[in-house]
Amino acid sequence: MKIPSIVLALFLSTVLIGFHPLTTSAQLIDNTHGEFFTDKPFFNEEVIRERGIKSISGTEIHYKLGDKPRETEYFRTYNFNKEGQLVQMLESVELTKEADTLVTFYDYDSIGNITAIRLFDAFGNYAYIYDYDEKGRVVNEEYRRSLSTNVNNNEDFELNEKFTVSAEKSSYVDFANGQKRIVYNSEGLPYKNIFTQFNRKGLVTEEVEKFERMPGSKITQFHYNHKSEIDSITVRSNIYGFQDRSFVFGYDRKGNLLKKEEFKNGTYVSQYQVLYDEETMLVDDVLFQYISTEFIKVIELRKYDYYEGKNNL
């Protein structure tokens, strides 16, 4: 059941104190690739760097229609280096019956490509390793895993090649307004092709993924508004049965992301809403709702720490 807008508005006005209409042009969230609230960094590195933001953190409030908002032990923290890059994320996740902490580290090369995403939780250590070509395209990708109750929680932990679960290599063929990516398995055999189309501005408009020995395809289409902001993403696949997912984004007149909606097979399933502080244009709260339930999760990202000599202006 979708929460009536009047109820949601009342909830916001009473719980999310400090929200005002957007008036300035700062864009703390970078939604260029539609990766808001995924496992990829989605903060604007330039804004983070210029404002000297060291960390953003907060806790969750859970709310169900007919009940009062309840504070929880769940939390989320984003840590940044002085270049504005996200280097660590800590979040409470429900891995068991109680809240556990998932810690994610991000490593970069000298030009800002992510070379590793390293994680640990209560059950082990994990790592995704990437290498790139001169155009910034992934040419090597590995997934490594070490399951153990003796988790290495050192921020510099590394998993060597003996922990490799899967490994892929890629080569590329360029053509007019597009490219073909050939993906090879750990034995060096091609098993997947990805065809990418670009528009005149160089923005990705479509990706078609096909396996060598399987029927069907996965087609991802990217749609943009007149400002070249990503307006929606549709993903249709008939590889393992038919699946249809889409994501719709909304912005204010200054380009600040306001919402993300998800649809599955035509059914509206979830939404995110982003609330900003009027003066600083920093994120105050992120709301998440499963449309079929009466549950809303409010992530209050209101604690900002700064590098010495910096502030939020």
GUKOL-802550 format. One line per 2 residues: number of its first residue (from 1); their letters; for each residue y, x, z of N, C-alpha, C. Coordinates in steps of 0.001 Angstrom, whole numbers, plus 500000, padded with zeros to 6 digits. Layout:
residues N
NUM	a	Y:X:Z:Y:X:Z:Y:X:Z  ...
END
This chain:
residues 313
1	mk	498801:500837:500000:500000:500000:500000:501249:500872:500000  502116:500644:499069:503342:501428:498993:504322:500945:500048
3	ip	504952:501887:500752:505910:501513:501772:507146:500930:501120  507565:499723:501504:508749:499117:500904:509953:500027:501028
5	si	510768:500052:499988:511909:500970:499957:512868:500717:501099  513022:499461:501508:513947:499160:502605:513456:499757:503909
7	vl	512094:499767:504091:511528:500378:505291:511709:501883:505248  511451:502478:504086:511624:503912:503943:513072:504305:504165
9	al	513995:503523:503625:515415:503816:503809:515796:503744:505278  515271:502739:505982:515563:502618:507410:515005:503800:508168
11	fl	513774:504219:507786:513153:505365:508433:513985:506626:508240  514422:506843:507004:515208:508033:506716:516522:508025:507474
13	st	517145:506878:507571:518454:506816:508205:518367:507030:509700  517195:506750:510279:517071:506876:511728:516421:508185:512154
15	vl	515561:508741:511268:514829:509945:511643:515422:511195:511027  515794:511125:509757:516251:512312:509046:517765:512439:509140
17	ig	518236:512623:510325:519670:512722:510560:520223:513937:509831  521373:513774:509200:522020:514906:508548:521940:514869:507047
19	fh	521227:513898:506469:521150:513820:505008:522366:513098:504455  522954:513654:503412:524114:513063:502763:523943:513179:501261
21	pl	524686:512444:500474:524622:512589:499016:524918:514022:498606  524307:514455:497505:524463:515826:497045:525812:516015:496374
23	tt	526483:517117:496708:527831:517294:496174:528067:518665:495555  527171:519636:495797:527411:520969:495257:526290:521358:494306
25	sa	526398:522554:493697:525513:522883:492589:524426:523889:492930  524302:524314:494191:523265:525269:494542:521892:524661:494289
27	ql	520978:525479:493770:519633:525000:493473:518625:525882:494178  518299:525523:495395:517384:526322:496189:515973:526279:495616
29	id	515588:525165:495036:514246:525006:494482:514258:525320:492991  513326:526165:492576:513167:526508:491169:511948:525748:490629
31	nt	512207:524715:489837:511116:523908:489292:510952:524150:487785  511295:525342:487342:511255:525665:485913:509903:525361:485290
33	hg	508822:525638:486031:507479:525446:485490:506756:524267:486137  507500:523436:486883:506888:522274:487516:505942:522626:488644
35	ef	506211:523725:489358:505291:524213:490379:505744:523903:491802  506640:522929:491952:507105:522557:493284:505943:522101:494160
37	ft	505875:522671:495349:504840:522403:496351:503431:522605:495793  503255:523716:495082:501928:524192:494710:501708:525506:495455
39	dk	500643:526227:495103:500397:527511:495758:501216:528642:495151  502036:528338:494139:502902:529340:493526:504303:529280:494163
41	pf	505014:530402:494232:506383:530379:494770:507270:529423:493976  508066:528628:494678:508925:527663:493981:510365:527686:494494
43	fn	510720:528720:495234:512110:528881:495658:512860:529747:494653  514145:529474:494496:514992:530216:493579:515298:531589:494187
45	ee	514724:532630:493607:514863:533973:494170:516320:534408:494239  517117:534042:493248:518518:534444:493223:519290:533830:494388
47	vi	519056:532545:494656:519740:531877:495770:519281:532461:497092  517979:532686:497240:517450:533272:498474:518066:534644:498719
49	re	518142:535454:497658:518687:536813:497787:520177:536793:498109  520948:535991:497381:522399:535962:497591:522773:535441:498972
51	rg	522016:534517:499488:522312:533974:500814:521670:534787:501933  520820:535744:501560:520205:536605:502568:519214:535876:503444
53	ik	518533:534882:502894:517575:534106:503682:516317:534937:503923  515966:535064:505179:514787:535829:505581:513571:534930:505742
55	si	513774:533729:506252:512654:532800:506426:513158:531365:506478  512280:530448:506102:512515:529008:506209:511294:528425:506898
57	sg	511500:527661:507953:510347:527143:508683:510652:525797:509310  509604:525150:509741:509761:523856:510404:508418:523221:510695
59	te	508475:522072:511327:507270:521352:511723:507181:520022:510988  506057:519342:511183:505826:518077:510509:505975:516897:511458
61	ih	506515:515824:510929:506527:514527:511600:505645:513591:510793  504754:512878:511460:503893:511916:510786:504337:510504:511139
63	yk	504314:509660:510137:504839:508304:510310:503943:507321:509580  503624:506228:510250:502840:505165:509640:503580:503853:509840
65	lg	503587:503032:508800:504320:501779:508835:503906:500959:510058  504890:500496:510808:504633:499707:511998:504524:500536:513255
67	dk	504544:501865:513104:504446:502760:514255:505693:503623:514304  505894:504333:515391:507046:505220:515495:506698:506600:514947
69	pr	507678:507361:514444:507437:508730:513987:506892:509587:515119  505922:510421:514807:505280:511238:515832:505365:512719:515467
71	et	505818:513532:516411:505828:514971:516208:504395:515489:516250  504122:516565:515507:502772:517123:515437:502811:518623:515672
73	ey	501624:519215:515758:501509:520665:515900:501508:521374:514553  501528:520610:513462:501499:521201:512134:502845:521847:511803
75	fr	502790:522980:511113:504019:523717:510801:503890:524372:509438  505012:524881:508955:505040:525623:507693:506157:526660:507775
77	ty	505885:527884:507326:506869:528966:507340:506806:529738:506030  507993:529993:505458:508107:530818:504253:508916:532059:504612
79	nf	508370:533245:504342:509066:534504:504596:509392:535201:503277  510602:535776:503197:511096:536380:501959:511495:537831:502200
81	nk	511411:538650:501153:511960:539997:501238:513441:539968:500837  514096:541111:500855:515533:541140:500563:515841:540886:499095
83	eg	514826:540938:498238:515015:540627:496821:514946:539121:496566  514642:538359:497610:514546:536912:497470:513163:536421:497100
85	ql	512199:537322:497052:510843:536938:496676:510074:536424:497888  509280:535377:497670:508399:534881:498718:507278:535887:498925
87	vq	507142:536403:500155:506114:537408:500418:505035:536906:501368  505337:535835:502106:504325:535301:503024:504572:533820:503266
89	ml	503490:533059:503307:503574:531647:503656:502525:531351:504715  502942:530671:505779:502021:530243:506823:502074:528724:506893
91	es	500922:528087:506928:500897:526636:507012:499692:526166:507805  499879:525066:508520:498773:524434:509217:497988:523599:508228
93	ve	496694:523782:508222:495820:523003:507345:494639:522508:508166  494060:521410:507731:492948:520814:508465:491634:521290:507860
95	lt	491238:522519:508221:489983:523073:507727:488801:522536:508528  489035:522264:509790:488028:521650:510646:488649:520391:511233
97	ke	488195:519961:512374:488756:518759:512986:490110:519032:513612  490437:520301:513777:491715:520677:514364:492534:521453:513346
99	ad	493813:521622:513671:494703:522347:512767:494359:523833:512777  494221:524408:511601:494017:525837:511442:495185:526399:510641
101	tl	495352:527707:510697:496458:528337:509987:495955:529077:508758  496543:528737:507621:496271:529451:506374:497455:530367:506113
103	vt	497192:531659:505950:498234:532651:505721:498072:533203:504303  499161:533173:503536:499138:533633:502152:500172:534727:501959
105	fy	499772:535832:501329:500681:536925:501011:500834:537023:499494  502041:537382:499051:502331:537540:497630:502800:538966:497380
107	dy	502155:539649:496426:502538:541003:496043:503122:540972:494631  504110:541848:494379:504822:541846:493101:504874:543249:492517
109	ds	505038:543311:491186:505299:544601:490567:506813:544807:490468  507229:545884:489818:508652:546242:489807:509517:545269:489017
111	ig	508919:544446:488148:509729:543498:487372:509505:542055:487821  508830:541883:488964:508739:540560:489559:507499:539756:489239
113	ni	506547:540327:488498:505286:539617:488263:504434:539623:489532  503746:538534:489802:502845:538478:490952:501579:539258:490614
115	ta	501294:540313:491365:500114:541126:491113:498935:540734:492000  499224:540045:493095:498140:539600:493977:498620:538439:494834
117	ir	497721:537489:495032:497893:536444:496038:496737:536616:497006  497048:537003:498236:496017:537303:499236:496106:536276:500365
119	lf	494959:535752:500789:494942:534706:501803:493907:535012:502875  494142:534477:504064:493068:534433:505052:493207:533180:505902
121	da	492048:532684:506345:492001:531552:507257:490908:531842:508284  490429:530818:508963:489452:531034:510025:488087:531452:509504
123	fg	487880:531368:508188:486552:531614:507636:486448:532862:506778  487568:533507:506472:487463:534707:505670:488750:535125:504995
125	ny	488619:536135:504125:489729:536667:503342:489476:536406:501865  490565:536182:501114:490463:535836:499704:491598:536546:498961
127	ay	491379:536833:497673:492431:537492:496904:492300:537152:495430  493444:536905:494804:493546:536737:493359:494368:537912:492836
129	iy	493800:538674:491918:494414:539906:491429:494802:539714:489960  496023:540167:489587:496511:539969:488219:497067:541266:487643
131	dy	496825:541474:486328:497478:542515:485547:498136:541852:484345  499211:542479:483832:500012:541870:482772:500208:542835:481607
133	de	500512:542243:480445:500904:543065:479314:502419:543235:479309  502946:543889:478248:504385:544178:478209:505235:542919:478066
135	kg	504631:541780:477721:505367:540518:477599:505236:539645:478846  504620:540193:479887:504477:539441:481126:503348:538429:481096
137	rv	502376:538601:480189:501245:537687:480091:500034:538278:480811  499282:537416:481492:498123:537880:482257:497051:538399:481305
139	vn	496575:539639:481552:495498:540213:480739:494237:540452:481569  494372:540570:482877:493228:540702:483777:493446:539784:484977
141	ee	492398:539097:485379:492483:538192:486524:491155:538240:487281  491225:538485:488591:490019:538562:489416:490173:537675:490647
143	yr	489038:537139:491087:488997:536427:492357:488019:537158:493260  488485:537543:494449:487657:538248:495395:487591:537464:496707
145	rs	486451:537570:497397:486270:536763:498611:485365:537486:499588  485737:537405:500868:484903:537942:501935:484830:536895:503038
147	ls	483681:536218:503126:483501:535189:504151:482940:535834:505411  483643:535620:506519:483237:536262:507763:484007:535652:508932
149	tn	483391:535620:510070:484105:535194:511284:484989:536323:511796  484758:537540:511270:485583:538702:511612:486692:538839:510586
151	vn	487630:537961:510592:488671:537910:509570:489663:539044:509760  490020:539703:508669:491045:540744:508698:492408:540073:508551
153	nn	493160:539993:509646:494462:539310:509606:495632:540272:509503  495344:541512:509075:496412:542473:508838:497138:542114:507544
155	ed	498458:542170:507549:499209:541765:506362:498971:542675:505169  498439:543874:505383:498157:544799:504288:496685:544808:503882
157	fe	495928:543797:504314:494497:543816:504017:494253:543831:502504  493178:544493:502106:492780:544544:500705:491287:544263:500601
159	ln	490880:543619:499521:489471:543411:499211:489151:544236:497978  488217:545185:498116:487903:546038:496971:486975:545314:495988
161	ek	486576:546009:494943:485859:545373:493841:484491:544823:494238  483903:545309:495319:482566:544813:495698:482608:543360:496155
163	ft	483817:542851:496439:483950:541464:496857:484321:540540:495685  484265:541061:494455:484643:540274:493287:483655:539141:493044
165	vs	484172:537934:492931:483361:536753:492635:483414:536443:491140  484591:536574:490553:484745:536330:489122:485838:537241:488573
167	ae	485719:537545:487279:486703:538411:486625:486851:537983:485180  488083:537933:484711:488381:537551:483333:489369:538527:482720
169	ks	489241:538707:481424:490227:539458:480659:490747:538559:479548  491969:538815:479103:492570:537995:478054:493224:538869:476998
171	sy	493170:538396:475755:493944:538986:474674:494731:537873:474005  495762:538238:473236:496665:537232:472674:496896:537483:471191
173	vd	497053:536370:470479:497443:536416:469074:498689:535564:468930  499773:536164:468451:501036:535446:468295:501151:534864:466891
175	fa	501744:533675:466815:502058:533074:465525:503354:532293:465676  503862:531716:464607:505155:531039:464635:505167:529928:465683
177	ng	506097:530034:466634:506284:529026:467688:505046:528811:468547  504208:529839:468677:503033:529649:469514:502218:530910:469686
179	qk	501130:530755:470428:500218:531867:470630:498819:531333:470937  497829:532179:470711:496449:531880:471067:496016:532896:472111
181	ri	495504:532397:473229:494982:533269:474273:493459:533179:474252  492798:534314:474127:491340:534383:474127:490911:534936:475487
183	vy	490111:534177:476218:489690:534557:477565:488233:535005:477529  487961:536185:478122:486633:536784:478126:486060:536757:479543
185	ns	484758:536521:479652:484114:536505:480960:483824:537922:481438  483139:538031:482574:482896:539347:483183:481979:540217:482335
187	eg	481266:539603:481380:480401:540369:480478:481120:540761:479195  482399:540411:479101:483179:540776:477935:483024:539838:476763
189	lp	482446:538658:476989:482224:537699:475916:483303:536621:475944  483869:536250:474798:484887:535191:474776:484250:533842:475108
191	yk	484869:533108:476023:484299:531812:476384:485326:530685:476363  486618:531016:476205:487651:529972:476245:488844:530401:475411
193	ni	489461:529438:474715:490693:529667:473966:491776:528732:474487  492982:529254:474610:494126:528446:475040:495227:528600:473991
195	ft	495595:527491:473367:496639:527489:472350:497928:526954:472975  499022:527704:472853:500303:527330:473462:501354:527166:472384
197	qf	502107:526069:472469:503205:525798:471545:504535:525888:472294  505571:526425:471619:506898:526556:472199:507901:525775:471337
199	nr	508979:525297:471991:510044:524662:471211:511064:525716:470774  512148:525290:470156:513143:526233:469629:513834:527023:470719
201	kg	513814:526509:471954:514425:527229:473067:513446:528170:473760  512238:528218:473264:511233:529090:473857:510496:528479:475029
203	lv	510691:527176:475267:510023:526488:476368:508648:525998:475927  507679:526094:476811:506328:525636:476503:506322:524118:476367
205	te	505775:523615:475286:505684:522165:475078:504252:521655:475169  503276:522520:474854:501886:522055:474896:500932:523216:475059
207	ev	499881:523002:475839:498775:523941:475955:497470:523187:475720  496641:523704:474814:495348:523098:474519:494265:524100:474888
209	ek	493391:523705:475807:492339:524586:476312:490987:524092:475812  490221:524991:475166:488912:524633:474637:487902:525713:475000
211	fe	486703:525272:475392:485621:526201:475700:484763:526426:474456  484195:527626:474354:483407:527983:473174:482150:527133:473039
213	rm	481488:526859:474145:480181:526205:474086:480163:524850:474767  481310:524232:474870:481376:522902:475471:482252:522015:474616
215	pg	481892:520732:474495:482740:519812:473725:483965:519409:474534  484941:518859:473851:486128:518347:474523:487223:519385:474658
217	sk	488326:518964:475238:489478:519849:475428:490327:519347:476583  491185:520230:477058:492181:519887:478081:493544:520128:477465
219	it	494373:519073:477417:495685:519158:476781:496766:518930:477836  497636:519905:477992:498754:519804:478923:500045:519782:478127
221	qf	500847:518751:478321:502115:518612:477606:503276:518657:478586  504328:519373:478192:505519:519541:479016:506695:518850:478325
223	hy	507393:517999:479058:508527:517257:478512:509787:517648:479287  510919:517740:478568:512167:518212:479156:513282:517190:478928
225	nh	514261:517197:479853:515431:516340:479650:516477:517092:478835  517648:516491:478675:518671:517090:477813:519253:518375:478389
227	ks	518984:518644:479678:519427:519893:480294:518338:520962:480275  517237:520668:479602:516070:521552:479538:515378:521698:480888
229	ei	515615:520744:481790:514870:520682:483047:513545:519992:482760  512486:520461:483409:511189:519861:483150:511170:518448:483719
231	ds	510942:517490:482842:511033:516074:483188:509681:515509:483604  508624:515919:482914:507291:515450:483252:506245:516379:482658
233	it	505061:516335:483243:503904:517080:482760:502738:516108:482678  502050:516071:481552:500858:515244:481419:499656:516136:481130
235	vr	498551:515835:481792:497327:516616:481633:496192:515645:481309  495614:515801:480133:494506:514945:479721:493308:515816:479360
237	sn	492164:515465:479909:490963:516254:479679:489762:515341:479457  488911:515709:478503:487642:515017:478308:486481:516003:478329
239	iy	486659:517098:479055:485615:518117:479164:484517:517653:480119  484907:517196:481291:483957:516655:482266:484286:515186:482502
241	gf	484113:514353:481502:484553:512975:481620:486057:512919:481405  486572:511723:481212:488001:511597:480910:488831:511633:482184
243	qd	489868:512453:482165:490807:512541:483274:492225:512568:482718  493098:511820:483368:494491:511725:482929:495380:511838:484159
245	rs	496150:512932:484224:497078:513138:485346:498465:513392:484779  499453:512958:485511:500825:513245:485099:501707:513424:486321
247	fv	502753:514221:486133:503723:514503:487187:505111:514223:486616  505891:513465:487360:507234:513092:486917:508241:513621:487938
249	fg	509306:514274:487434:510297:514895:488307:511655:514225:488142  512436:514219:489220:513780:513672:489176:514773:514648:489787
251	yd	515994:514700:489228:517016:515650:489657:518331:514915:489897  519227:515540:490648:520582:515006:490740:521404:515573:489582
253	rk	522667:515222:489511:523500:515641:488375:523753:517144:488362  523492:517833:489478:523687:519282:489542:522392:520044:489283
255	gn	521312:519323:489067:520050:519989:488775:519176:520254:489978  519531:519716:491143:518696:519879:492329:517519:518911:492267
257	ll	516328:519412:492495:515139:518578:492453:515164:517564:493589  514951:516305:493260:514952:515231:494244:513572:514650:494491
259	kk	512724:514630:493468:511420:513984:493663:510372:514545:492707  509136:514361:493112:507973:514661:492285:506971:513538:492500
261	ee	506570:512872:491430:505621:511769:491517:504355:512137:490752  503202:511731:491290:501928:512032:490641:501197:510741:490298
263	fk	500637:510708:489078:499854:509575:488606:498481:510078:488180  497428:509315:488488:496072:509636:488053:495510:508439:487308
265	ng	495145:508665:486056:494614:507600:485206:495496:506359:485238  496813:506586:485223:497780:505510:485178:498155:504914:486516
267	ty	497515:505360:487593:497802:504830:488931:498720:505778:489684  499771:505237:490259:500735:506003:491050:500079:506369:492371
269	vs	499850:507674:492617:499056:508069:493778:499839:508764:494883  500892:509509:494529:501617:510221:495586:503023:510569:495128
271	qy	503861:510906:496102:505226:511309:495781:505756:512291:496818  506634:513173:496347:507425:514036:497210:508886:513642:497031
273	qv	509653:513678:498116:511097:513523:498045:511737:514679:498800  512820:515209:498248:513493:516356:498851:514877:515933:499319
275	ly	515194:516238:500570:516485:515911:501150:517223:517195:501484  518514:517246:501147:519310:518455:501295:520432:518250:502305
277	de	520903:519357:502865:522106:519343:503673:523315:519277:502741  524260:518423:503051:525401:518194:502157:526266:519436:501973
279	et	526515:520175:503047:527452:521304:502976:526813:522557:502395  525594:522879:502826:524966:524135:502405:524047:523969:501200
281	ml	523628:522737:500909:522660:522430:499861:521328:523126:500103  521038:523447:501364:519716:523936:501729:518812:522738:501987
283	vd	517526:522917:501772:516574:521836:502001:516504:521527:503494  516640:520258:503821:516437:519802:505193:514999:519335:505405
285	dv	514552:518455:504528:513257:517811:504714:512566:517581:503373  511243:517646:503414:510417:517255:502280:509488:516149:502758
287	lf	509548:515009:502090:508704:513881:502435:507531:513822:501481  506354:513561:502026:505172:513361:501188:504520:512050:501564
289	qy	504148:511250:500561:503518:509960:500803:502362:509726:499844  501212:509304:500395:500137:508741:499590:500472:507275:499372
291	is	500618:506880:498119:501097:505538:497815:500126:504460:498289  498819:504732:498271:497829:503721:498637:497705:503521:500141
293	te	498378:504354:500919:498308:504234:502375:499688:503948:502940  499751:503788:504229:501019:503543:504907:501491:504807:505624
295	fi	501027:505958:505151:501282:507226:505832:502346:508044:505110  503308:508565:505865:504325:509484:505351:504317:510749:506204
297	kv	504321:511878:505526:504443:513170:506207:505818:513734:505909  506563:514078:506944:507890:514660:506795:507829:516117:507246
299	ie	508086:517035:506322:508111:518461:506646:509563:518847:506861  509917:519099:508107:511307:519417:508462:511543:520911:508320
301	lr	512092:521319:507185:512356:522739:506942:513804:523044:507312  514116:522985:508586:515509:523087:509025:515835:524382:509759
303	ky	514842:525230:509959:515103:526489:510653:515216:527613:509622  516423:528139:509458:516689:529220:508509:517073:530475:509278
305	dy	516397:531584:508989:516759:532878:509551:517287:533758:508420  518261:534629:508766:518946:535415:507742:518858:536906:508042
307	ye	518932:537694:506976:519041:539125:507151:520405:539444:507748  520496:540538:508452:521739:540907:509160:522915:540955:508181
309	gk	524021:540344:508591:525211:540338:507782:525296:539197:506805  524270:538330:506784:524258:537197:505870:524358:535897:506653
311	nn	524770:534822:505938:524773:533499:506551:524435:532466:505485  524583:531205:505826:524151:530145:504916:525264:529626:504015
313	l	526366:530329:503922:527476:529830:503092:527384:530380:501690
END
